[in-house]
Every structure is written in C-alpha cells, then in structure tokens.
Amino acid sequence: MSVQRLAAVSVDLDEIDCYHAIHGLKIDQKPTHPVYDYAIARLAQTFKELDIPATFFVIGRDLERDKNAETLRSLHKEGYELANHSFHHRYDFSKQSEDSIRDDVLRGQKAIEAVTGKIPRGFRAPGYTINNQVFRILEELGLEYDSSVFPCPWYYVAKHLALAWIKLRGRKSPSIADTPKVLFAPANPYRIGAPYWKRGNGLLELPIGVQSNARLRFPFIGTNVVLFGDKAAQSFAKGMRSRPFVNLELHGMDLLDAEQDDLGYLRPHQPDLRKTLAQKKSALVAAISQLKQDGCRFVTLNQAAEHFGSHITA
C-alpha cells in the first residue's frame, strides 16, 4: 500500500518595505501595507476555496500596527498556523552577533504570542539564509522546526545575478547570498547536522520546495508558479511527484496587483507584478489543484513537523 504524501503551503508576509529594501529603492511616498490590507484576505479566501490549511510566517515588527495585529488575530481564530519570520527581517540576519540573533528571534516569538496567545513552533530566516549558530539559538529558545534551507541552484544563481544588476545600476541591496554549500543540503525533511547542510540529530528542517530531478532541482515556489501561468504551474507540481513532502512557499506579493494596489512604480523591479491578480491566482490554484489531484494531503508546517519529527532520526 502506498504512503500518502504530505504537502504544505506557507506564506512569508514580507511587507512592501522589504521589496523597497531588496531592490535598493528609496521611496518618498508614505508607507503602505498592501500585504496586510489586501493580500492576506485574498490568500485566506483562496485557501478556503481550495479547502486547505496554511502557515503564515510573520515579521514581528509589523504587528506594532493595530490593524495588522487584528488581521493576524483573525487568521489565528480561523485555524491558520502563525510562525516566526524574525522581528526585524534583517537580510543579514544570519551575520548578526549571537545576542542580536537571539533577541530578534525571541522578540518575534513574543510579538506573535502577544497577539494570538500561542507561542510559534516554527521559524523561517529572512532571505532563506541561515547557519548553525542560528540553529543553535532556535533550539535553545524551544523552536521545534525550521523551514529556511533552499537547496536550489537556479535560485542561487538568480540571486547573485540580481544583486550584481542592482549594484551595476548604482543601488545597494541589503540582501546577502548563502554559502553555495547549501546546494548540497537534503531536499526532503531532515534533522540538521554540523554543518547544517548535512544530516545529523539537531533541529528538524523542512526545506523549501525543489523539484525531484537531482541535477536541476528547479524551484517550486510562488514566484515561478505565478510568473509562468497555469500550464507551467501544473507541470511544476508534477515535478514534485517523487517527494514525500511538498513545501510550497509563497509570499504575500504573489497575490498583489500592480494596478489595483497602486504598485505600478515597483513593476519594473518586481517581474511578478507584470501579471494581473487574476492570472496569479489562477496559476496558484492550478498548482495546488494538481498536487491534490496527485493525492497529496495538505497540512500546516506544524503538522508536517509533528509527522516527520517522529519518523526521522540522524
């Protein structure tokens, strides 16, 4: 009898100021909150229509805005998992001192707990960049899983090219690239070792989704799902068929629209804003529907951690 595969959808709630920073843009207009004001409701509605659970990774400082806190409180009441995406979302988070990293994680934990009454179990590092010092701190603070490791050569190369292009244009991005050794990390759930891209008996890692081809490891994330349309989205999902666990990572940006949400100024820098909201949602639904058709059972990352944590040893 075949074992049913698990799938989880998670959303990083990086607000629009994170995109200003990553592209090295100095924006004079007043700060806006389109991820919290528009994208979260669209995502929650989509998940409801598809009848799947989801995990939202929250940046703690965003909860200082009362409306954001109320939005997160509503998500919690609806049964969604809320996990920690750090307090400050510093792109050089993993390069900070031990005390600074600990404070950033702990403040993120407390900010979410203050809104929901529940301590988050999971963590995702800003920009997916992480190291063994961060893992030690996560274990020390009682986190039960991490979902930051992204062993994807396509993403690694694309990130380097993007940073080089931004620099060539005379702008400065705070984003940093991970060690290339992350590309040798397991693509299926594992307990981290020392170094973290090897198996060990440490914290449980739920890597970001990459396709099954060992040489190509094409990314299975929201950005490429919404960029290439419905048929490509279905194809990407089919490429995950041999994975025991499918970890589809999205961003709030994946359901924002350049025209509807007054983000036209960002469109030259953010390719996915060249797609309409309807096109993005359609591609996202196509990918998730394909996973369901292939027999995946959808769970939160918390539930996936409970499952794999009891099965995976060093």
C-alpha positions as CSV (number, residue, x, y, z in Angstrom):
1,M,0.0,0.0,0.0
2,S,1.4,3.4,-1.0
3,V,2.0,6.0,1.7
4,Q,0.1,9.3,1.2
5,R,2.4,12.2,0.5
6,L,2.1,15.4,2.6
7,A,2.0,18.9,1.2
8,A,2.1,22.3,3.0
9,V,1.6,25.8,1.7
10,S,3.3,28.6,3.6
11,V,3.3,32.4,3.1
12,D,6.0,34.8,4.0
13,L,4.4,38.1,5.0
14,D,7.1,40.4,3.7
15,E,5.5,43.8,3.5
16,I,6.2,46.2,0.7
17,D,9.1,48.0,2.5
18,C,11.0,44.7,2.3
19,Y,10.8,45.0,-1.5
20,H,11.9,48.6,-1.5
21,A,15.0,47.5,0.5
22,I,15.9,44.4,-1.5
23,H,15.8,46.4,-4.8
24,G,17.8,49.2,-3.2
25,L,15.0,51.7,-3.8
26,K,14.5,55.0,-1.9
27,I,10.7,55.6,-1.9
28,D,9.5,59.0,-0.8
29,Q,5.8,58.1,-0.7
30,K,4.1,57.3,2.6
31,P,4.5,53.7,3.7
32,T,1.7,51.4,2.6
33,H,0.6,48.0,3.8
34,P,-0.8,46.1,0.8
35,V,0.3,42.7,2.0
36,Y,-1.7,43.1,5.2
37,D,-4.5,45.2,3.8
38,Y,-5.1,43.2,0.6
39,A,-3.0,40.1,0.0
40,I,-3.8,38.2,3.3
41,A,-7.5,38.3,2.7
42,R,-7.1,37.1,-0.9
43,L,-4.8,34.3,0.2
44,A,-7.1,33.2,3.0
45,Q,-10.1,33.2,0.6
46,T,-8.1,31.1,-1.9
47,F,-7.1,28.6,0.7
48,K,-10.8,28.4,1.8
49,E,-11.9,27.8,-1.7
50,L,-9.3,25.0,-2.1
51,D,-10.1,23.7,1.4
52,I,-6.5,23.5,2.6
53,P,-4.7,24.7,5.7
54,A,-1.7,27.1,5.5
55,T,1.1,28.6,7.6
56,F,1.9,32.3,7.7
57,F,5.4,33.5,8.6
58,V,5.1,36.8,10.5
59,I,7.6,39.6,10.8
60,G,7.2,40.7,14.4
61,R,7.6,44.5,13.9
62,D,4.6,44.5,11.5
63,L,2.3,43.7,14.5
64,E,3.0,47.1,16.0
65,R,0.3,48.4,13.6
66,D,-3.0,47.7,15.3
67,K,-4.8,46.8,12.0
68,N,-2.1,44.2,11.2
69,A,-2.4,42.7,14.7
70,E,-6.1,42.3,14.2
71,T,-5.7,40.7,10.8
72,L,-3.3,38.1,12.4
73,R,-5.6,37.5,15.3
74,S,-8.4,36.7,12.8
75,L,-6.1,34.3,10.9
76,H,-5.3,32.5,14.2
77,K,-9.0,32.2,15.1
78,E,-9.6,30.7,11.6
79,G,-7.1,28.0,12.4
80,Y,-4.1,29.0,10.4
81,E,-0.7,28.4,11.8
82,L,1.4,31.5,12.5
83,A,5.2,31.1,12.6
84,N,8.2,33.3,13.2
85,H,9.9,35.2,10.4
86,S,12.1,37.2,12.9
87,F,11.2,40.5,14.4
88,H,13.2,42.9,12.2
89,H,13.5,40.9,8.9
90,R,17.2,42.0,8.5
91,Y,18.5,40.5,5.3
92,D,21.9,40.0,7.0
93,F,20.1,38.3,10.0
94,S,22.4,35.2,9.9
95,K,25.5,37.5,10.0
96,Q,24.5,39.3,13.2
97,S,26.0,38.6,16.6
98,E,24.7,35.7,18.7
99,D,22.9,38.2,21.1
100,S,21.4,40.1,18.2
101,I,20.1,36.9,16.6
102,R,18.6,35.6,19.8
103,D,16.9,38.9,20.5
104,D,15.5,39.1,17.0
105,V,14.0,35.5,17.2
106,L,12.8,36.0,20.8
107,R,11.1,39.3,20.0
108,G,9.4,37.7,17.0
109,Q,8.1,34.9,19.3
110,K,6.8,37.3,21.9
111,A,5.1,39.6,19.3
112,I,3.1,36.7,17.8
113,E,2.3,35.3,21.3
114,A,1.0,38.7,22.4
115,V,-1.5,38.7,19.5
116,T,-2.6,35.1,19.5
117,G,-1.8,33.8,23.0
118,K,0.2,30.9,21.4
119,I,3.9,30.5,21.1
120,P,5.1,29.8,17.5
121,R,6.7,26.4,16.8
122,G,8.4,27.2,13.5
123,F,10.9,29.7,12.1
124,R,12.0,30.9,8.6
125,A,15.0,33.1,8.2
126,P,14.9,36.3,6.1
127,G,16.1,35.6,2.6
128,Y,16.4,31.9,3.4
129,T,20.0,32.5,4.7
130,I,20.8,30.5,7.9
131,N,23.7,28.9,9.7
132,N,24.5,26.6,12.6
133,Q,24.6,29.5,15.1
134,V,21.0,30.4,14.2
135,F,20.0,26.7,14.5
136,R,21.6,26.5,18.0
137,I,19.6,29.6,19.1
138,L,16.4,28.2,17.7
139,E,16.8,25.0,19.7
140,E,17.8,27.0,22.8
141,L,14.6,29.0,22.5
142,G,12.4,26.0,22.1
143,L,11.5,26.2,18.4
144,E,10.6,22.8,17.0
145,Y,11.2,23.2,13.3
146,D,12.8,25.4,10.8
147,S,11.9,25.9,7.1
148,S,14.7,28.1,5.6
149,V,17.0,25.8,3.7
150,F,16.6,26.2,0.0
151,P,18.9,23.9,-1.9
152,C,18.2,25.3,-5.3
153,P,20.9,26.2,-7.8
154,W,18.5,28.2,-10.0
155,Y,17.6,30.4,-7.1
156,Y,21.2,30.7,-6.0
157,V,22.4,31.9,-9.4
158,A,19.4,34.2,-10.0
159,K,20.0,35.9,-6.6
160,H,23.7,36.5,-7.5
161,L,22.7,37.9,-10.9
162,A,20.0,40.1,-9.3
163,L,22.4,41.6,-6.7
164,A,25.0,42.2,-9.4
165,W,22.4,44.0,-11.6
166,I,21.2,46.2,-8.6
167,K,24.9,47.1,-7.9
168,L,25.5,47.9,-11.6
169,R,22.5,50.3,-11.5
170,G,24.1,52.2,-8.7
171,R,21.8,50.9,-6.0
172,K,22.6,49.0,-2.8
173,S,20.7,46.0,-1.6
174,P,21.0,44.6,2.0
175,S,20.3,41.1,0.7
176,I,23.1,38.6,1.0
177,A,23.8,35.2,-0.6
178,D,24.0,32.0,1.3
179,T,27.0,29.7,1.1
180,P,27.0,27.5,-2.1
181,K,27.3,24.5,0.2
182,V,23.6,24.9,0.9
183,L,23.0,23.4,-2.6
184,F,24.2,20.0,-1.2
185,A,21.6,20.0,1.6
186,P,18.9,17.4,1.5
187,A,15.7,18.4,-0.3
188,N,13.5,16.3,1.9
189,P,12.8,16.8,5.6
190,Y,15.9,16.0,7.8
191,R,17.5,16.7,11.1
192,I,20.4,19.2,10.7
193,G,23.9,18.3,11.5
194,A,27.2,20.3,11.7
195,P,27.4,21.8,9.2
196,Y,23.6,22.3,8.7
197,W,23.6,21.1,5.1
198,K,24.4,17.6,6.3
199,R,22.1,15.2,8.2
200,G,22.5,15.0,12.0
201,N,20.4,14.8,15.1
202,G,19.6,18.5,15.5
203,L,16.5,20.6,14.8
204,L,14.1,19.3,12.2
205,E,14.4,21.1,8.9
206,L,11.6,21.3,6.3
207,P,13.4,22.6,3.2
208,I,11.8,24.9,0.7
209,G,10.4,23.0,-2.3
210,V,12.6,22.0,-5.2
211,Q,11.7,19.6,-8.0
212,S,12.7,15.9,-7.8
213,N,15.4,16.0,-10.6
214,A,18.6,15.7,-8.6
215,R,20.7,17.7,-11.1
216,L,18.2,20.5,-11.9
217,R,16.3,21.0,-8.6
218,F,14.1,23.6,-10.2
219,P,12.3,25.8,-7.6
220,F,8.7,25.1,-6.6
221,I,7.8,28.4,-5.1
222,G,5.1,31.0,-5.6
223,T,7.3,33.3,-7.7
224,N,7.8,30.9,-10.6
225,V,4.3,29.5,-10.2
226,V,2.7,32.8,-10.8
227,L,5.2,34.0,-13.4
228,F,4.7,31.2,-15.9
229,G,1.0,30.6,-15.9
230,D,-1.4,27.7,-15.4
231,K,0.1,25.0,-17.5
232,A,3.6,25.6,-16.3
233,A,2.3,25.7,-12.7
234,Q,0.7,22.2,-13.2
235,S,4.0,21.0,-14.7
236,F,6.0,22.3,-11.7
237,A,3.6,20.5,-9.4
238,K,4.0,17.3,-11.3
239,G,7.8,17.6,-10.9
240,M,7.3,17.2,-7.2
241,R,5.7,13.7,-7.5
242,S,8.6,11.7,-6.0
243,R,8.9,14.0,-3.0
244,P,7.4,12.6,0.3
245,F,6.7,16.1,1.3
246,V,5.9,19.2,-0.9
247,N,6.7,22.5,0.7
248,L,5.2,25.2,-1.5
249,E,6.4,28.6,-0.2
250,L,4.6,31.8,-1.2
251,H,4.8,35.5,-0.4
252,G,2.1,38.0,0.1
253,M,3.3,39.6,-3.1
254,D,2.0,36.6,-5.0
255,L,-1.5,37.9,-4.8
256,L,-0.9,41.6,-5.2
257,D,-1.7,43.6,-8.4
258,A,0.2,46.5,-9.8
259,E,-2.8,48.4,-10.8
260,Q,-5.4,47.6,-8.2
261,D,-2.9,48.0,-5.3
262,D,-1.1,51.1,-6.6
263,L,2.2,49.3,-7.1
264,G,2.9,50.2,-10.7
265,Y,6.1,52.0,-9.6
266,L,7.5,48.7,-8.4
267,R,6.6,46.7,-11.6
268,P,10.0,47.5,-13.4
269,H,11.8,45.9,-10.5
270,Q,9.4,43.1,-9.5
271,P,8.6,40.8,-12.5
272,D,5.6,39.1,-10.9
273,L,3.8,42.5,-10.8
274,R,3.6,42.3,-14.6
275,K,1.0,39.6,-14.1
276,T,-2.6,40.5,-13.1
277,L,-4.1,39.4,-9.9
278,A,-6.5,37.1,-11.8
279,Q,-3.5,35.5,-13.7
280,K,-1.6,35.0,-10.4
281,K,-4.5,33.4,-8.6
282,S,-5.3,31.1,-11.5
283,A,-1.7,29.8,-11.7
284,L,-1.6,29.3,-7.9
285,V,-4.9,27.4,-7.9
286,A,-3.7,25.3,-10.8
287,A,-0.5,24.2,-9.0
288,I,-2.3,23.4,-5.7
289,S,-5.1,21.6,-7.6
290,Q,-2.5,19.4,-9.3
291,L,-1.0,18.5,-6.0
292,K,-4.4,17.5,-4.7
293,Q,-5.1,15.5,-7.9
294,D,-1.8,13.7,-7.3
295,G,-3.0,12.6,-3.9
296,C,-1.2,14.9,-1.6
297,R,-2.8,15.5,1.9
298,F,-2.4,19.2,2.9
299,V,-1.2,20.0,6.4
300,T,0.3,23.0,8.2
301,L,4.1,23.0,8.6
302,N,3.4,22.4,12.3
303,Q,1.6,19.2,11.5
304,A,4.3,18.2,9.0
305,A,6.9,18.7,11.7
306,E,4.9,16.5,14.1
307,H,4.8,13.8,11.4
308,F,8.4,13.9,10.3
309,G,9.8,14.6,13.7
310,S,8.5,11.3,15.0
311,H,9.9,9.4,11.9
312,I,13.3,11.0,11.2
313,T,16.4,10.2,13.2
314,A,20.0,11.0,12.5
